Amino acid sequence: LFRSTITYYATDNLDKYVMRSVRDNYENYYISGMDKIEQPGNSDVFLVYISNHDSFKTVEVIGDDVVLVKDIRKA
């Protein structure tokens, strides 16, 4: 039986390590929130929502890896 848990965190409750990892890669972006996905037997996955004056991005953080998942340009 496969189960996963997704928890949303607002900016005042974000994981500090994940925030630092994202800011190291996207220093000119505002972090607006984060989802933590927990799956038994797998590493936790964090989806972090960031933006600046040009775009909205979603980045995935697993361990030390930060990967761009979605990039939407503002009009």
Secondary structure, 3 states (H helix, E strand, C coil): CCCCEEEEEEHHHCCHHHHHHHHHHCCCCEEEEEEEEECCCCCCEEEEEEECCCEEEEEEEECCEEEEEEEEECC
